Every structure is written in structure tokens, then in C-alpha cells.
Amino acid sequence: MQDFDQYPKVFLQTGDCFLGVRPTLVSTVLGSCIAVTMCEPARGIGAICHAFLPDSISFQNSSREPQVCRFVDTALENMFSSLMKLKVNPENIVVKMFGGASGLMGGTERTNLYDIGGRNIRAVRSWLMNHGLPLSRSQVGGNQGRKLHFLTHTGDVWIKQLNRSCREC
């Protein structure tokens, strides 16, 4: 088991992104939200987002600027451009995706009401395909939340699926 005590820790809130140029342990909890990690392990640089909605299109005409990492499209664009500013080679980026659960409220009648989880998953896959970035690993869908730990400098991710009946999770 990895010794996490040696790393600074960050808890990623919904709608946030984190870029790690120093080894950092980033944790978050996901339901229908999606977390995408991008890492260049050879350089020890990694980024993660916790996106809430698939795209920012419906908010583009809004009078106020949307929170960039709240949406899959703008979060991934923000993370990728930040890595490019650090001269990361796109061919060396390892991309992983987690979350996108549906039916967290219980009962199959609510599972597909808006299918935010499924739409988030499809938005990530579409963005990656359009940018020529392969997905190296994913654990998505289902009807349980997940707790995620991400080491920015290695790209390693640990996932714990959360029991829906556990009120303290």
C-alpha cells in the first residue's frame, strides 16, 4: 500500500481543476460528475478535473463567466492548454477517466431522467477523440459513487466504490 502521508493533500471540489507540478495527492468524491486525469509521468506533471456538466454551450451567452472546470469541454481544454504551456509532449500524456454514475438516487425510474453521468462520459470520449488523445484507463458508469485518490507526479489513481446505503460515505 502506498504511503500517502508523504505528499501534500488537496481535496478537489465539484467544478475545480488542479495542476500539480510537485507531487501531490488529490482526492475527490464522484457521483454523476466525471474526473479526468492527465499526466506526463516522466516529467512528474499531472492535472485533474471534477466536471459537473458535459458542456458549456448553454452558458456561453450568459452575462457572467461560467466556472471553467464545471463543464467537461472547458475543463479538458483548460487542463490540456495548461500542460501545453508547461511544454508537455501530447504524445506522452496518460489520460484516465472516472465517475459518470447514474441512478444514485435509487430506483431505476430516475436512472435515465437526464443521464448526466452518461452525457459526461460521452463528452470526455468525444473531446479526447477530437484531440487525438487515447484513454488509457477508465472506470465509469454504474450506480455507485466513487472516492478517488490521484498522485499528480505518477498518474496513479486509486478508486473506492461507495456503498449507496452507507450514509457516512
URVENHU-V38614 format. One record per pair of residues at least 6 apart in sequence whose C-alpha atoms are under 7 Angstrom apart, sorted by sequence separation. I is the first residue (numbers start at 1). J is the second residue. If there is no record, write none. Layout:
I,J / I,J
//
This chain:
39,45 / 40,46 / 68,74 / 69,75 / 128,134 / 150,156 / 151,157 / 39,46 / 59,66 / 68,75 / 103,110 / 150,157 / 162,169 / 38,46 / 39,47 / 103,111 / 149,157 / 150,158 / 38,47 / 102,111 / 148,157 / 149,158 / 37,47 / 38,48 / 148,158 / 149,159 / 37,48 / 148,159 / 36,48 / 37,49 / 147,159 / 148,160 / 35,48 / 36,49 / 102,115 / 146,159 / 147,160 / 12,26 / 35,49 / 146,160 / 147,161 / 9,24 / 10,25 / 11,26 / 12,27 / 13,28 / 35,50 / 56,71 / 102,117 / 146,161 / 147,162 / 7,23 / 8,24 / 9,25 / 10,26 / 11,27 / 12,28 / 34,50 / 35,51 / 55,71 / 101,117 / 145,161 / 146,162 / 7,24 / 8,25 / 9,26 / 10,27 / 11,28 / 33,50 / 34,51 / 53,70 / 54,71 / 55,72 / 56,73 / 100,117 / 144,161 / 145,162 / 7,25 / 33,51 / 34,52 / 51,69 / 52,70 / 53,71 / 54,72 / 55,73 / 56,74 / 100,118 / 144,162 / 33,52 / 50,69 / 51,70 / 52,71 / 53,72 / 54,73 / 144,163 / 49,69 / 51,71 / 100,120 / 144,164 / 51,72 / 100,121 / 21,44 / 118,141 / 21,45 / 51,75 / 117,141 / 20,45 / 21,46 / 20,46 / 49,75 / 19,46 / 20,47 / 19,47 / 18,47 / 19,48 / 18,48 / 17,48 / 18,49 / 17,49 / 47,79 / 16,49 / 17,50 / 16,50 / 15,50 / 14,50 / 15,51 / 13,50 / 14,51 / 15,52 / 12,50 / 14,52 / 95,134 / 96,135 / 101,140 / 102,141 / 104,143 / 95,135 / 96,136 / 97,137 / 98,138 / 99,139 / 100,140 / 101,141 / 102,142 / 103,143 / 104,144 / 95,136 / 96,137 / 97,138 / 98,139 / 99,140 / 100,141 / 101,142 / 102,143 / 94,136 / 96,138 / 97,139 / 98,140 / 99,141 / 101,143 / 101,144 / 101,145 / 99,146 / 72,120 / 72,123 / 15,67 / 17,69 / 40,92 / 72,124 / 16,69 / 40,93 / 15,69 / 16,70 / 39,93 / 40,94 / 73,127 / 15,70 / 38,93 / 39,94 / 14,70 / 38,94 / 39,95 / 38,95 / 37,95 / 38,96 / 37,96 / 36,96 / 37,97 / 36,97 / 35,97 / 36,98 / 35,98 / 53,116 / 34,98 / 35,99 / 34,99 / 54,119 / 33,99 / 34,100 / 54,120 / 32,99 / 33,100 / 53,120 / 31,99 / 32,100 / 30,99 / 31,100 / 32,101 / 54,123 / 31,101 / 32,102 / 32,116 / 33,117 / 32,117 / 34,120 / 47,152 / 46,152 / 45,152 / 46,153 / 44,152 / 45,153 / 44,153 / 46,155 / 44,154 / 41,153 / 31,144 / 39,152 / 41,154 / 31,145 / 41,155 / 30,145 / 31,146 / 30,146 / 39,155 / 29,146 / 30,147 / 29,147 / 28,147 / 29,148 / 28,148 / 27,148 / 28,149 / 27,149 / 26,149 / 27,150 / 25,149 / 26,150 / 25,150 / 26,151 / 25,151 / 24,151 / 25,152 / 23,151 / 24,152 / 23,152 / 23,153 / 22,153 / 20,152
//
